[in-house]
Amino acid sequence: MLVLSYLGLLALVPLLTVSDSEYVRWHAKNGLVLTVGGSIAASIVSYFPRFISWMQWPIWLAVLVLAIASIFRSLEGVRLRIPLVSDVADKL
């Protein structure tokens, strides 16, 4: 379930099915906010003219790297706090 938490919209599976583990729910919320936030940021940047729209690829790369790092840290039993993402996820 921890791996599913950071695989895009598959984060909904542990979020909706696991009710007894606050640890899994925390990671599911972070994974969901990371995916949705990255999608929104990349979408906003893609509407700009050509000289800025290339920035959507580094955004997706950053989301991918953060998701992979979060998967490994969660399997170690550590909560990786991503500054803006974790703050938003804590409010959910």
C-alpha positions in Angstrom: 0.0 0.0 0.0 2.9 2.4 0.6 4.1 2.0 -2.9 0.6 2.6 -4.3 0.6 5.8 -2.3 3.0 7.5 -4.7 1.8 6.0 -8.0 -0.4 8.9 -9.2 -4.1 8.4 -8.8 -3.5 4.9 -7.4 -3.0 6.8 -4.1 -6.8 6.7 -3.8 -6.7 2.9 -3.2 -4.8 3.0 0.1 -6.6 6.3 1.1 -10.0 4.8 0.7 -9.3 1.2 1.8 -6.9 1.4 4.7 -8.6 2.9 7.7 -6.5 1.4 10.6 -3.1 2.7 9.7 -2.5 6.4 10.0 1.0 5.9 8.6 -0.4 4.6 5.3 -3.0 7.3 5.1 -0.4 10.0 5.6 1.7 8.7 2.7 -1.4 8.3 0.5 -2.4 11.9 1.2 1.1 13.1 0.4 1.3 11.0 -2.8 -2.1 12.3 -4.0 -1.2 16.0 -3.3 2.2 15.5 -5.0 0.5 14.1 -8.1 -2.3 16.6 -8.3 0.0 19.5 -7.4 2.5 18.5 -10.1 -0.3 18.1 -12.6 -1.7 21.6 -11.9 1.8 23.2 -12.0 2.7 21.5 -15.3 -0.7 22.4 -16.8 -0.3 26.1 -15.8 3.2 26.3 -17.2 2.2 24.6 -20.5 -0.2 27.5 -21.3 2.5 30.0 -21.4 4.3 30.9 -24.6 6.9 28.6 -26.1 9.9 30.0 -24.2 8.4 29.0 -20.8 6.3 26.0 -21.7 9.4 23.7 -21.8 9.4 24.1 -18.0 6.7 21.4 -17.6 9.3 18.7 -18.2 11.5 19.6 -15.2 8.3 19.8 -13.1 7.4 16.2 -14.1 10.9 15.1 -13.5 10.9 16.6 -10.0 7.6 14.9 -9.2 9.0 11.6 -10.4 12.2 11.9 -8.3 10.2 13.0 -5.2 7.8 10.1 -5.6 10.6 7.5 -6.0 12.5 9.0 -3.0 9.3 9.0 -0.9 8.6 5.3 -1.8 12.0 4.3 -0.6 11.8 6.4 2.6 8.3 5.1 3.4 9.5 1.5 3.1 12.2 2.3 5.6 9.6 3.6 8.0 10.4 7.3 7.6 8.1 10.1 6.6 9.7 12.3 4.0 8.3 15.8 4.4 8.1 17.7 1.2 7.8 21.3 2.1 4.7 22.6 0.3 3.1 19.1 -0.4 3.2 17.8 3.2 1.7 21.1 4.5 -1.3 20.8 2.2 -1.6 17.1 2.8 -1.7 17.6 6.6 -4.8 19.8 6.1 -6.7 17.0 4.3 
